[in-house]
Amino acid sequence: LTKKELKKMIYQQVGILFFTPIVVSFIHGAVALKAMYAVLDQPMQLAGWEVLGVFLLIQVVYYLIARTFYFKKVYHLVKD
């Protein structure tokens, strides 16, 4: 297993672990916001989508940091 193959495999697996719950929560949030807009009848849609967007951005940054640290740790263990 080369370093490149290990990196690809780790990035895919960590990506699945990170983004599956995020996709589910994003869908849930979008449906909840749509229902809330219908009930409250107030123009708050832009704010709701901004919150979901910021949430997604924070999660992507966290994923990028976590995958790098995880790869370094695994590679160090495999290398020795």
C-alpha positions in Angstrom: 0.0 0.0 0.0 1.6 3.3 -1.1 1.4 6.6 0.7 -0.9 7.9 -2.1 -3.3 4.9 -1.9 -3.4 5.1 1.9 -4.2 8.8 1.8 -7.0 8.3 -0.7 -8.5 5.5 1.3 -8.3 7.5 4.6 -9.8 10.6 3.0 -12.7 8.7 1.5 -13.5 6.8 4.7 -13.2 9.9 6.9 -15.3 11.8 4.4 -18.1 9.3 4.6 -18.0 9.4 8.4 -18.1 13.2 8.4 -20.5 14.0 5.6 -23.2 11.4 6.0 -24.6 13.0 9.2 -24.1 16.4 7.7 -26.1 15.6 4.6 -28.9 14.2 6.8 -28.9 17.2 9.1 -28.8 19.6 6.1 -31.9 17.9 4.6 -33.6 17.9 8.0 -32.8 21.6 8.5 -34.0 22.5 5.0 -37.3 20.7 5.6 -37.7 22.2 9.0 -37.0 25.7 7.7 -39.5 25.3 4.9 -42.2 24.2 7.4 -41.3 27.1 9.7 -41.6 29.6 6.9 -45.1 28.3 6.1 -46.2 28.4 9.7 -44.8 31.8 10.6 -45.4 33.5 7.2 -42.3 35.7 7.7 -39.5 36.4 5.2 -36.7 34.7 7.1 -35.6 32.4 4.4 -32.3 34.1 3.6 -31.2 34.0 7.3 -32.1 30.3 7.5 -30.1 29.4 4.4 -27.2 31.5 5.6 -27.1 29.5 8.9 -27.1 26.2 7.0 -24.4 27.5 4.7 -22.2 28.6 7.6 -22.8 25.2 9.3 -21.7 23.4 6.2 -18.6 25.6 5.8 -17.5 25.0 9.4 -18.0 21.2 8.9 -15.9 21.2 5.7 -13.1 23.1 7.4 -13.2 20.7 10.4 -13.1 17.7 8.0 -10.1 19.1 6.2 -8.2 19.5 9.4 -9.3 16.2 10.9 -8.4 14.1 7.8 -4.9 15.6 7.7 -4.2 14.8 11.4 -5.7 11.3 11.1 -3.6 10.5 8.0 -0.4 11.7 9.7 -1.2 9.5 12.7 -2.1 6.4 10.7 0.9 6.9 8.3 3.3 7.2 11.3 1.9 3.9 12.7 2.1 2.1 9.4 5.5 3.4 8.5 7.2 2.1 11.6 
